[in-house]
């Protein structure tokens, strides 16, 4: 099993917020989470974690599950 450094999580703009914001009932209801992610200093680390660990649900690094699947399909990496 792969181990990931997730120390960046402590600095996330999402800390202390309701997790339901980041796990909406569908990808069309991600606006609130994405707007929070846009202000986050660890957004890129969060997105890279979600891509590397193949997170299948929720908003990570400002990207919905659908957007992350697309990024993985086209092979793009956010540096």
Rosetta silent file (secondary structure, phi, psi, omega in degrees, C-alpha in Angstrom):
SEQUENCE: XXXXXXXXXXXXXXXXXXXXXXXXXXXXXXXXXXXXXXXXXXXXXXXXXXXXXXXXXXXXXXXXXXXXXXXXXXXXXXX
SCORE:     score description
SCORE:     0.000 S_00000001
   1 L     0.000  135.897  179.888    0.000    0.000    0.000 S_00000001
   2 L   -75.706  144.932  174.650    1.281    3.451   -0.911 S_00000001
   3 L  -112.607  138.547 -178.003    1.824    6.013    1.801 S_00000001
   4 L  -119.067  143.117  173.170    1.234    9.679    1.117 S_00000001
   5 L   -78.626  115.852 -179.651    2.495   12.757    2.925 S_00000001
   6 L  -117.996   24.225  179.868   -0.651   14.549    4.015 S_00000001
   7 H   -62.132  -24.064  178.597    0.921   17.081    6.377 S_00000001
   8 H   -62.334  -23.755 -176.463   -0.407   19.812    4.073 S_00000001
   9 H   -56.706  -33.687 -178.328   -3.941   19.053    5.274 S_00000001
  10 H   -62.444  -21.771 -178.558   -3.428   21.054    8.474 S_00000001
  11 H   -99.221    3.483 -176.235   -3.111   24.206    6.342 S_00000001
  12 L   -67.768  141.803  176.607   -6.190   23.560    4.212 S_00000001
  13 L   -64.611  -15.904 -178.453   -8.857   26.234    3.884 S_00000001
  14 L   -83.394  -11.802 -177.313  -11.348   23.414    4.490 S_00000001
  15 L   -55.982  127.718  177.550  -10.155   22.780    8.067 S_00000001
  16 L    84.035   -5.066  178.708  -13.044   23.059   10.507 S_00000001
  17 L   -89.070  162.041  178.597  -15.693   23.336    7.802 S_00000001
  18 L   -63.870  119.550 -179.603  -18.562   20.929    7.308 S_00000001
  19 H   -58.147  -25.661  179.683  -17.211   17.996    5.230 S_00000001
  20 H   -59.544  -25.821  177.207  -20.573   17.783    3.437 S_00000001
  21 H   -59.926  -36.997 -174.176  -19.562   20.947    1.552 S_00000001
  22 H   -94.008   -2.098  176.117  -16.796   18.949   -0.111 S_00000001
  23 L  -128.823   65.815 -179.312  -18.899   15.846   -0.739 S_00000001
  24 L   -67.725  164.477 -177.629  -21.975   17.207   -2.550 S_00000001
  25 L   -65.887  -22.080  173.191  -24.691   14.891   -3.795 S_00000001
  26 L  -157.641  167.588 -175.465  -23.446   15.341   -7.377 S_00000001
  27 H   -65.981  -15.049  179.207  -20.736   17.117   -9.367 S_00000001
  28 H   -80.194   -8.132 -177.939  -23.132   19.895  -10.345 S_00000001
  29 H  -112.636   37.587 -174.972  -23.291   21.109   -6.716 S_00000001
  30 L   -98.093   -0.385 -171.247  -19.582   21.757   -6.185 S_00000001
  31 H   -56.665  -44.151 -178.508  -19.578   25.562   -6.431 S_00000001
  32 H   -63.695  -45.056  179.989  -19.260   26.274   -2.703 S_00000001
  33 H   -63.917  -44.584 -178.251  -16.396   23.812   -2.251 S_00000001
  34 H   -63.458  -38.239  178.843  -14.575   25.044   -5.348 S_00000001
  35 H   -66.336  -33.998  175.808  -14.832   28.657   -4.199 S_00000001
  36 H   -68.612  -43.756 -179.720  -13.249   27.693   -0.852 S_00000001
  37 H   -60.817  -33.873 -178.949  -10.500   25.756   -2.635 S_00000001
  38 L   -60.910  -24.906 -178.648   -9.644   28.790   -4.776 S_00000001
  39 L   -93.891   -0.413 -169.345   -8.482   30.593   -1.617 S_00000001
  40 L   -86.689  132.905 -179.803   -6.468   27.656   -0.286 S_00000001
  41 L   -75.400  -14.058  179.926   -2.683   27.783    0.012 S_00000001
  42 L  -115.136   22.912 -176.768   -2.362   23.987   -0.317 S_00000001
  43 H   -56.350  -43.780 -176.912   -4.758   23.516   -3.235 S_00000001
  44 H   -67.455  -42.561  177.458   -2.123   22.039   -5.563 S_00000001
  45 H   -61.685  -40.029  179.664   -0.875   19.547   -2.954 S_00000001
  46 H   -64.276  -46.249  179.448   -4.481   18.545   -2.289 S_00000001
  47 H   -63.927  -44.856  178.818   -5.231   18.044   -5.982 S_00000001
  48 H   -61.482  -39.582  176.574   -2.050   16.064   -6.548 S_00000001
  49 H   -59.591  -48.405 -178.236   -2.897   13.855   -3.554 S_00000001
  50 H   -62.102  -38.668  178.403   -6.378   13.186   -4.949 S_00000001
  51 H   -68.954  -45.792 -178.317   -4.971   12.338   -8.375 S_00000001
  52 H   -64.935  -37.557 -177.279   -2.200   10.123   -6.991 S_00000001
  53 L   -93.348    0.730  177.812   -4.510    8.259   -4.606 S_00000001
  54 L    57.279   45.336  175.491   -7.355    8.077   -7.155 S_00000001
  55 L   -57.581  128.372 -175.025   -9.927    9.688   -4.845 S_00000001
  56 L   -98.666  -12.527 -177.090  -13.266    8.833   -6.409 S_00000001
  57 L  -132.745  158.522  172.512  -15.535   11.202   -4.488 S_00000001
  58 L    83.912  174.881  176.584  -15.640   14.773   -3.327 S_00000001
  59 L  -100.975  124.871  179.750  -13.923   17.999   -4.248 S_00000001
  60 E  -131.212  127.386  177.576  -10.149   17.945   -3.803 S_00000001
  61 L    59.520   27.667  179.355   -7.876   20.808   -4.763 S_00000001
  62 L    81.521   10.563 -179.044  -10.732   22.622   -6.424 S_00000001
  63 E  -122.048  132.923  176.118  -11.572   19.746   -8.763 S_00000001
  64 L   -73.400  169.631  177.732  -14.678   17.592   -8.736 S_00000001
  65 H   -58.565  -40.230  179.519  -14.494   13.830   -9.199 S_00000001
  66 H   -63.678  -44.269  179.674  -15.492   14.296  -12.850 S_00000001
  67 H   -64.822  -38.851  178.650  -12.748   16.881  -13.414 S_00000001
  68 H   -66.707  -39.222  176.513  -10.144   14.643  -11.780 S_00000001
  69 H   -59.978  -41.855  178.631  -11.149   11.700  -13.968 S_00000001
  70 H   -63.491  -44.359  178.369  -10.684   13.928  -17.009 S_00000001
  71 H   -59.459  -42.389  179.641   -7.253   15.070  -15.784 S_00000001
  72 H   -66.796  -37.835  179.838   -6.186   11.457  -15.296 S_00000001
  73 H   -63.725  -42.496 -176.805   -7.479   10.481  -18.740 S_00000001
  74 H   -86.677   -4.646  174.386   -5.523   13.180  -20.517 S_00000001
  75 L    74.860   20.048  179.250   -2.484   12.536  -18.350 S_00000001
  76 L   -80.960  142.741  175.584   -2.123   16.082  -17.114 S_00000001
  77 L  -123.137  136.663  174.566   -0.310   16.735  -13.895 S_00000001
  78 L   -90.514  122.408 -177.188   -0.526   19.934  -11.914 S_00000001
  79 L   -80.508    0.000    0.000    2.957   20.866  -10.767 S_00000001
